[in-house]
Amino acid sequence: MSWRSDDGTLSKVPAEIQFFVEVNDELFPFAAHLMGYRGEGTYALIQSMKEEPKPYSTSLLLSRGVREKDVFHFQRVDTIVDPAFVVDNIGCPHQSLFVLTPRSEWANLFL
C-alpha cells in the first residue's frame, strides 16, 4: 500500500488485505464517518506492518517486519501499488512476517 505520512511524503508499506468492499453513499450513508473514506469506490480492509520491513539475516531475498496488532485500516484500492508475497512467521509471539523480494528483482540481486 502507498501511505502518505503526516509530513506529506509517500512510502510503500506491505499490508495484508482482509477483504474488499464496494462503497457508495446509497448503501453506506454514514461511510463519510469512516477513517480513510475518500468518496465512493472500492475499498480494502487491510492490516499493515508497523514500519518498512528490514533485511532478514544475510538473505538477499527475505526481509522481516511486524504486523500492526489488532489495527485495521480502510483504504481505497488505488493505494495498492505492487503485489507482495508475505508469509506469517508461525509461532512468533511478535506477529512478525517475512516479505519475499519480487521475482522480477531477483536478477539484480545476484548479478
Beta strands, then each sheet from edge to edge (+ up, - down):
strand 1: 2-4
strand 2: 10-12
strand 3: 15-23
strand 4: 41-48
strand 5: 54-55
strand 6: 62-66
strand 7: 73-76
strand 8: 85-88
strand 9: 96-100
sheet 1: 1+ 2-
sheet 2: 3+ 4- 7+
sheet 3: 5+ 6- 9+ 8-
end
